[in-house]
């Protein structure tokens, strides 16, 4: 149980704008013989929840941007918004990608992407990343 909650927490933090990595935790638990379906589901749930937090921060950006603790500079936010304007909601399928994924989810909130669009695209992106990682780890791909 502790390992599942640790995986969930690692995945959640990894999806926010804070630096963290959940893939190593997932791989370690898979190599220890953990249930791949359960582990992928837990990692995906945590990672999607972290992305939902980014989306919510984006919705609140005008309210929070001037605060010291707000983790996004004006320049980084402008770049993310430009990317989102140029590539649209389908760019959320890249929300799994290092470096660009988290800012895309924040930009989706800033751009007021509806949750009914945001959630399925992020769920697909995050879930597929963990599925592929599990398959590779287990030598099935």
C-alpha positions as CSV (number, residue, x, y, z in Angstrom):
1,X,0.0,0.0,0.0
2,X,2.8,2.4,0.9
3,X,4.4,1.7,-2.5
4,X,1.1,2.6,-4.3
5,X,0.7,5.8,-2.4
6,X,4.4,6.7,-3.1
7,X,3.8,6.0,-6.8
8,X,0.6,8.1,-6.8
9,X,2.4,11.0,-5.0
10,X,5.5,10.8,-7.3
11,X,3.2,10.8,-10.4
12,X,1.1,13.7,-9.0
13,X,4.2,15.9,-8.2
14,X,5.8,15.0,-11.6
15,X,2.8,16.4,-13.4
16,X,2.9,19.7,-11.7
17,X,5.4,22.4,-12.5
18,X,7.7,21.1,-9.7
19,X,10.7,19.0,-10.8
20,X,10.0,15.3,-10.1
21,X,10.0,12.0,-11.9
22,X,7.6,9.1,-11.5
23,X,8.9,6.8,-14.2
24,X,11.7,5.4,-12.0
25,X,9.2,4.6,-9.3
26,X,6.9,2.8,-11.7
27,X,9.8,0.8,-13.2
28,X,11.1,-0.2,-9.8
29,X,7.7,-1.4,-8.7
30,X,7.2,-3.3,-11.9
31,X,10.6,-5.0,-11.5
32,X,9.6,-6.0,-8.0
33,X,6.7,-7.9,-9.4
34,X,3.9,-5.4,-8.8
35,X,0.6,-5.8,-10.7
36,X,1.2,-3.8,-14.0
37,X,-2.5,-2.9,-14.5
38,X,-2.8,-1.5,-10.9
39,X,0.5,0.3,-11.1
40,X,-0.2,1.9,-14.4
41,X,-3.7,3.0,-13.2
42,X,-2.3,4.5,-10.0
43,X,0.5,6.4,-11.9
44,X,-2.0,7.6,-14.5
45,X,-4.4,8.8,-11.8
46,X,-1.7,10.7,-9.9
47,X,-0.3,12.2,-13.1
48,X,-3.7,13.3,-14.4
49,X,-4.6,14.9,-11.0
50,X,-1.3,16.9,-11.2
51,X,-2.2,18.1,-14.7
52,X,-5.6,19.1,-13.4
53,X,-3.9,21.2,-10.8
54,X,-1.9,22.9,-13.5
55,X,-5.1,23.5,-15.5
56,X,-6.7,25.0,-12.4
57,X,-3.6,27.2,-11.9
58,X,-4.0,28.4,-15.5
59,X,-7.6,29.3,-14.8
60,X,-6.4,31.3,-11.8
61,X,-3.3,32.8,-13.5
62,X,-4.4,36.4,-13.4
63,X,-5.2,36.1,-9.7
64,X,-2.0,34.4,-8.7
65,X,0.7,35.5,-11.2
66,X,2.0,38.4,-9.1
67,X,2.6,36.2,-6.1
68,X,6.1,35.1,-5.2
69,X,5.3,31.5,-4.9
70,X,3.7,31.3,-8.4
71,X,6.0,28.9,-10.3
72,X,5.7,30.3,-13.8
73,X,7.5,33.4,-15.1
74,X,5.6,35.7,-17.4
75,X,8.0,34.7,-20.3
76,X,7.4,31.0,-19.8
77,X,3.7,31.5,-19.6
78,X,3.7,33.6,-22.8
79,X,5.6,30.8,-24.6
80,X,3.2,28.2,-23.4
81,X,0.2,30.3,-24.5
82,X,1.8,30.9,-28.0
83,X,2.3,27.1,-28.3
84,X,-1.2,26.4,-27.3
85,X,-2.6,29.0,-29.7
86,X,-0.6,27.6,-32.6
87,X,-1.3,23.9,-32.0
88,X,-4.6,24.0,-30.2
89,X,-6.2,21.5,-27.9
90,X,-4.5,18.5,-29.7
91,X,-1.2,19.7,-28.2
92,X,-2.6,18.2,-24.9
93,X,-1.6,14.8,-26.4
94,X,1.9,15.9,-25.7
95,X,1.2,16.6,-22.0
96,X,3.2,13.4,-21.2
97,X,6.4,14.9,-22.7
98,X,9.2,16.2,-20.4
99,X,9.8,20.0,-20.3
100,X,6.8,21.0,-22.6
101,X,4.0,18.8,-21.1
102,X,3.4,20.7,-17.8
103,X,3.4,24.2,-19.4
104,X,0.9,22.9,-22.0
105,X,-1.5,21.9,-19.3
106,X,-1.1,25.2,-17.6
107,X,-1.7,27.0,-20.9
108,X,-4.8,25.0,-21.5
109,X,-6.2,26.5,-18.2
110,X,-5.1,30.0,-19.2
111,X,-6.8,29.6,-22.5
112,X,-10.0,28.3,-20.8
113,X,-10.0,24.9,-22.4
114,X,-13.1,23.2,-21.1
115,X,-12.6,20.4,-18.7
116,X,-14.6,18.0,-20.8
117,X,-12.0,18.4,-23.6
118,X,-8.9,18.7,-21.4
119,X,-9.5,15.6,-19.2
120,X,-9.9,12.9,-21.9
121,X,-6.9,14.2,-24.0
122,X,-4.6,14.3,-20.9
123,X,-5.9,10.9,-19.7
124,X,-5.0,9.4,-23.0
125,X,-1.6,11.0,-23.2
126,X,-0.6,10.2,-19.6
127,X,-2.0,6.7,-19.6
128,X,-0.4,5.7,-22.9
129,X,3.0,6.9,-21.6
130,X,2.8,4.7,-18.6
131,X,1.4,1.7,-20.6
132,X,4.3,1.9,-23.0
133,X,6.8,2.2,-20.2
134,X,5.3,-0.8,-18.5
135,X,5.3,-2.8,-21.7
136,X,9.0,-2.0,-22.3
137,X,10.0,-2.7,-18.7
138,X,8.3,-6.1,-18.8
139,X,9.9,-6.9,-22.2
140,X,6.5,-7.0,-24.0
141,X,7.4,-4.3,-26.5
